[in-house]
Amino acid sequence: MTYARIVSTGMSLPEKVMTNDDISKIVDTSDEWIQSRTGIRERRVAAEHEATSTFATAAAQQALDNAGEDAKNLDAIIVATITPDCPFPASACLVQKNLGATRACAYDLSAACSGYLYALATADAYIRSGLYKNIMVIGAETLTKCVDWQDRGSCILFGDGAGATLVRPSEEPGIRYSDLGCDGNHFELIYIPVGGTKTPLTEENIKERKHFAVVNGRDVYKLAVKQAEIVIRRALEENYLTVDDIKLLIPHQANQRITDAVQERLGFPKEKVASNIDIYGNTSAATVPICLHEAAENGTIQRGDKVLLVAFGAGFTWGTVLLEW
């Protein structure tokens, strides 16, 4: 039997660090207010000349280097993002050009904060089918370019960066299970109201600041905690596992309060739950692959460990992936 296995990882972040104190100089907030509600102390912010493809390319190159792989051997590049360099073409096409991955197909996948898990499940299906062998799966965002810096409820949440994973066929188990879902009834919990074909950009709606992200934090919290608990329990039950069998739970880094609530409901020890939201903020589709890279680099996870990934995001989308590292 052929499995899909992650063979290497990479990550890339902007150099600029924006602290909560920095934000308090822009909007009416404070370090204490932000930390108590989100767990965030600082985040990385892209420079004016940097775009999503900047970080996606750097993260992918690191993953290639860590595997000793040549970009020319890539069959596919999937970039999970909701902040592409431009409406079209896909940022993945720029990544393909930047890497010199001349034989790879390339496309973006839009599932918001769940995007990386959607892309990883897609790569798994490609490899199991035999269609592709070397797939670069990237989660990358520059959300700080899309937030309203006059809205203290949303501008405090987001950061920029990218995480990448190289996925190949293996005779040994790698990706053991994936489960994706969506409930479009909650479409407007997190969204950008204008700029698409439903409501194109106009001078008037730009003046009204409708081209920035809208976040209904209270309802997102309730739905995220509820859905994360459901899909994690289902992943454990369907794979005949318990919390004790999981070496590391890597949840989407949306809000530390969400992570803490899910951890407590499921009985995961704190040391088994990855968290870096305090220094990176919410990087949407990039949070899970960044956490995964850090866990691999610092030795938190070792070969054979079971790692459970979970994410939820705008749409309202969600997903879980069970890995054997």
N, C-alpha and C positions, 0 to 999 in steps of 0.2 A: 504493500500500500504506500502511496506517495502522500507525504504531509507537506505543508508549507511551514517553513521555519525562519524565524528572524536570526540572521547570522551576524549582523552588526548594527550599530546605532550611531547617531550623530545629533548635534544640536548647534544652534547659532542664536545669539542674542545681540541687540544693539548695545553700544558702549554706554550710551547715556542712561543714567539712573535718575529717576524722579521719585523723591521721597514724599511722604504724606505732608511734611512741612512745606515742601515746594508747592504742592497742590493748594495748601491753605493760603498761599499768597495769591491764588487765582480765584478761588471760590470760598464761600463762607463755610469752612470746615476745620477740622483739627486732626492731629495724629491720633489722639485718644478716640475721637468719634469714629474715624475710619477703622482703626484696629479693632475696636469693640464690636463693630458690625460686620466686618469682613475678614479680619485676620491679616490684612495686607499692611505692610510697612513701607514697601517701595515696589517699583516696577521699572522695566526697561522700555525706553521710548525711541522709536526710529527717528533718524535724522531726516531732514527734508529730502535729501537725495536718495534715501533708502526706501525700498519697496518690499512687498512680500516675497518676490522672487529673489531678492538679495539674500535673505536669511534662508529661504528654501534651498537655494543653490549651495550655500556654505554648509548647511546641515547635511545635505546629501553627499557633498564631497567628503566630509568627515566620515560618514558611514562607508563610503567607497574605500577611503584610505584605511579605515579600521579592518576592512575585509580583504585588503590587498586586491581590490577589484578595479578593472578599467571601465570607465563609463561607457565605452563603445560596446560593452557586452550586455548593457541593460536592454531588456525587451520592452519595458513599460515604466512610465513615471506617472504616478498619481499624486496630485497635490490637493489635499483637503484644505479648503479655505473659503471664507466668506468675504475676504478682503483682497481680491485679485488686483494685480497692477492696473488693469483697465477692464471695462466690461467684457471685451473680447479682443484678441484671442485669449486663451487660457494662460495663466501664469506658468503652468507646467511646460508650455512650449518655450518660454524664456529659459526655464531651468534646463530643458533639454539642450538648447543652444549653448548656454553657459557651460554646461558640463562636457559638451561635445559628444553627447550620447546619440550618435547619428542614426542608429537603427531602432531607437525606442519610440513607441507610440507615447503620446503625452496628453493628459487632460486633467482638468480640475473637477473636484467633486465637492458639492455644496450641501453639507448637512450640519452647518454651524459647529457647535462645540462637540458634537458627536462625530464630526467628519472623519477624524483619523480612524475611528473604529469601523466606520462604513468602508473606508478605503482599505483597511487591513483585511476585512472580511471579503472584499472584492478580490484582493490579491490572492487570498487563500483559495477562492473559487477558480481563479485563473490557473493557479499552479496545480490544483487537484485535477482540473480538466486536461492539463497537458498543453494548454495554449501558450503560456509563457513560463520562463524559468528564472529570470532575474528581474525582480520588480522593486523599484524604489518607491516606498510609501512615505509621504511627507505630510505633516500637519504644520501649516505656517499662517501667521496672521500679522497684520499691522493695524490693529483695532484702534490705536490711539489717534489714527488719522480719520476715524469715523465717529468719534464721540463728541458730544457737545460739551466743551470745556466751560460752559456756563451752568451746566446741570450737575450739581454736586452728588446727586444720587447715582449717576452713571459714569461720570468721568473718573471717579476714584477706583473703578473696578478693573480696568483693562490694562494689559501690557502687550508688548510685541515680541516676536521670536518664532523659532521653528525647531521642530524635532523630526528626525528622519530614521527610517529603518529599511535595511536591505533584506528582502524576503526571497528565499530560494527553496527548491524542492529538497526533501530529506526523507530517508527511510525511517528516521526516528521521529517520534511525535514532536510537534512544535505547536501550531495553532490547533487546539483540541476541540474548540467549541466557539460559536459566535451566535449572537441573538440581537437582531436589530428591530427597532420599532419606531412608531410615530403616531401622534394624535394631532392632526391638523386643526382640530377645534380650538387649540391654544395658540394659533398662528400669531396673534397680536401681543403675546406676552413679552416677546423680545423681537423687535423688527425695525427696519428703516422704512418709514412710511412712503417715501417717494424716491424716484430715480429709476424705476423699472417701467415696464410697458403698461402697467395698470395706472400709474400716476407718474408720468414723465417729469423730469426736472423743469421747473420754470423759475423765472426771476422772483415771482411772488412766493412760491413755497420755499425757496432758498432763504428769502428774507424772514420767513416765519420759522426758519431753522428746522424744517421737517425732513431735511436730508441727513439728519443725525440719528444714531441709534436710540430707540425708546426701550426702556427696561422697566417692567413691572416687578420689582424686586420681591415684594411680599408674596405674590402668587407663584412666582418662579420658585421661591424657597419651598413652599408647601408641596408643589408638584414634583420638584426634583427629589426631595427627601422620600416622598411616597414611592415614586417610580424606581428610584435607585434601589430601595429596599426590596421591591418586588422582583426586579431583574437579577439582583445578586442572589437572592434566595432561590430563584428558579435555576440559575447557573449551577449553584451548589447541588441542588436536588437532582437535576438531570444528569450530573456527572458523578453522583454518589459520593460527594465530598462534604466535609465539614469545614468550619473556620480553621480548625487545627491543621488541615491539609494545605492551606494556602500560605505560602511564604510571604507574599506581599499583595495587598490590595492597592491598586493605583486608580483612584477616582479622578474625574475631571476636577480641576482646581478652580471652582467657581466662587466659592465662599467657604471659609473655614467652618462657619456655623453649620453649613450643609454637610460637610465632611464629618464633623463631630456627631451630628444627629444620626447619620447613617451608621457610623462606627458603633455608636452606643446601642442602636436598635438591633444590630446584627451580632453584637458581642465580639467584635474584632479588638484585640489588644492594640493600643495606640501605636506601638512599635511596628505593627504589621500594616500600617496605613501610610502611604506616601503623602507627603505634604511639602510643597515649596511655594505656596501662594503668598507667603509673607514677603518673599523677595522678588517674585516675578509677576504677581497679580494674575488675573484671568487672561490667558493667551488663547482662549477658545480652542480650536482644533489642535493647537500646539501643546497644550498642557500635558496630555497623556504621554506623547512620545518624548517630551523633555524629561518628565519624571522617569520614564523607562530608561532613557539614556543615563541619567544620573545614578539610578539604582544599579545598572550594569557596570558603570565606571567605578563606583565606590565599593563594589563587592557585596551590596545588600542582597542581590540575587545571584545564585550560582547555577551552573548547569544542572538540569533536572528539577529545579524548583518550580512549583506551580504559582503562576502569577495571574491575578484576575484584574482585568481592566474594565472600567465602567465609566460611561459619560452620558450626559444629557444636555440638550441645548435647544436653541430656537427652532421652532417648527410645529409642534414640540417633538424633538427627536430624542432617541436614547439608544444605547447599545452596550453589550458586554462581550468581551472576548477572553477566553481562558487559554493561557499559554503554558507550555512546558518549556522552560528556558534551556 
